[in-house]
Amino acid sequence: QVQLVESGGGLVQPGGSLRLSCAASGIPFSFYVMAWYRQAPGKQRELVAEITTGGRTNYADSVKGRFTISRDSAKNTVYLQMNSLKPEDTAAYYCNAAHSFTTTHLWGQGTQVTVSS
C-alpha cells in the first residue's frame, strides 16, 4: 500500500522544538524528492523544505536557520527538525513525495503544529 504517514506534531511554546517524521511505504523511496509543506488557516499551502535524492536541501526563507530537513533511506523516512519555533509557524504540516522522473506526487494526511504560550 502506497502511503505517507506523518507524526510528531503537537503544541509547543514559542522558542521550543519539534521533530516531524514522515514514513513512506509502497514506493521506491530513493527515487523520490521529499518535502514538507504547511498550510495555515486561510492561507495557501507553501513549501517549507525539500531534500533531493542526493541530499541537497532547499528551505523557505522564513525557516532558514531554524528548520532542518533530512532523510533516512534505510527507514524510508524524512524528518523535519524545527527549532526556535514561532507562533507564525502554526499550521498543518504535510509530507510530499515527488518522483524524480515522472509527475507522480504523493501527500500525507498532515500533522498539526501549534506554537502558542
C-alpha positions as CSV (number, residue, x, y, z in Angstrom):
1,Q,0.0,0.0,0.0
2,V,1.4,3.4,-1.0
3,Q,1.2,5.9,1.8
4,L,3.0,8.6,3.6
5,V,2.4,8.8,7.4
6,E,3.3,11.9,9.3
7,S,3.9,12.1,13.1
8,G,5.4,14.4,15.6
9,G,3.1,17.4,15.6
10,G,1.7,19.0,18.7
11,L,1.5,22.0,20.9
12,V,4.8,23.8,21.8
13,Q,5.7,27.1,23.3
14,P,7.4,29.8,21.3
15,G,11.1,29.1,21.2
16,G,10.5,25.4,21.5
17,S,11.3,22.5,19.2
18,L,9.5,19.7,17.5
19,R,10.6,16.9,15.1
20,L,8.2,15.7,12.4
21,S,8.6,12.4,10.8
22,C,7.1,11.0,7.6
23,A,7.3,7.3,6.9
24,A,6.9,6.2,3.3
25,S,5.7,2.8,2.3
26,G,5.0,1.2,-1.0
27,I,7.3,3.4,-3.0
28,P,11.0,3.3,-4.1
29,F,12.0,5.9,-1.6
30,S,15.4,6.6,-3.3
31,F,13.6,7.8,-6.4
32,Y,11.6,10.5,-4.7
33,V,12.3,14.1,-3.8
34,M,10.8,14.5,-0.3
35,A,9.4,17.8,1.0
36,W,7.4,19.3,3.8
37,Y,4.7,21.8,3.1
38,R,2.5,23.7,5.5
39,Q,-0.9,25.4,5.4
40,A,-2.2,27.8,7.9
41,P,-5.9,28.6,8.2
42,G,-7.0,31.0,5.4
43,K,-3.6,30.7,3.6
44,Q,-2.3,28.8,0.7
45,R,-0.2,25.7,1.2
46,E,3.5,26.6,1.0
47,L,6.8,24.8,0.6
48,V,8.8,24.6,3.9
49,A,11.7,22.5,2.9
50,E,12.7,19.8,0.4
51,I,15.5,17.3,0.0
52,T,16.6,15.7,-3.2
53,T,17.5,12.1,-3.7
54,G,21.1,13.2,-3.5
55,G,20.6,15.0,-0.2
56,R,20.5,18.6,-1.5
57,T,18.2,20.8,0.6
58,N,16.1,23.9,0.0
59,Y,14.3,26.0,2.5
60,A,11.7,28.7,2.6
61,D,13.3,32.0,3.7
62,S,11.0,32.1,6.7
63,V,12.5,28.9,8.2
64,K,16.2,29.1,7.1
65,G,18.5,28.6,10.1
66,R,15.7,27.2,12.3
67,F,14.5,24.1,10.4
68,T,16.4,21.1,9.1
69,I,15.2,18.5,6.7
70,S,16.8,15.1,6.5
71,R,16.1,11.7,5.1
72,D,17.0,8.1,6.2
73,S,16.9,5.8,3.2
74,A,17.2,2.7,5.5
75,K,14.0,3.7,7.2
76,N,12.2,5.3,4.2
77,T,11.6,8.3,6.4
78,V,12.0,12.0,6.1
79,Y,12.3,14.3,9.1
80,L,11.8,18.0,9.8
81,Q,13.6,19.3,12.9
82,M,12.0,22.5,13.9
83,N,13.8,24.8,16.4
84,S,13.1,28.3,17.7
85,L,9.5,27.9,16.8
86,K,7.4,31.0,16.4
87,P,3.6,31.5,16.5
88,E,3.6,32.1,12.8
89,D,4.9,28.5,12.3
90,T,1.5,27.3,13.4
91,A,0.0,25.3,10.6
92,A,-0.9,21.8,9.3
93,Y,2.3,20.3,8.0
94,Y,2.1,17.9,5.1
95,C,4.7,15.4,3.8
96,N,5.1,15.3,0.0
97,A,6.9,12.8,-2.2
98,A,7.7,13.7,-5.8
99,H,9.0,11.1,-8.2
100,S,12.3,12.3,-9.8
101,F,11.4,11.1,-13.3
102,T,7.6,11.2,-13.5
103,T,4.8,13.6,-12.5
104,T,3.8,11.4,-9.5
105,H,3.1,13.4,-6.4
106,L,2.0,11.8,-3.1
107,W,0.7,13.5,0.0
108,G,0.4,12.5,3.6
109,Q,-2.6,13.2,5.8
110,G,-1.0,16.1,7.6
111,T,0.0,16.7,11.2
112,Q,-0.9,19.8,13.2
113,V,1.8,22.1,14.7
114,T,0.6,24.8,17.1
115,V,3.0,27.3,18.6
116,S,1.5,29.1,21.5
117,S,2.1,30.2,25.0
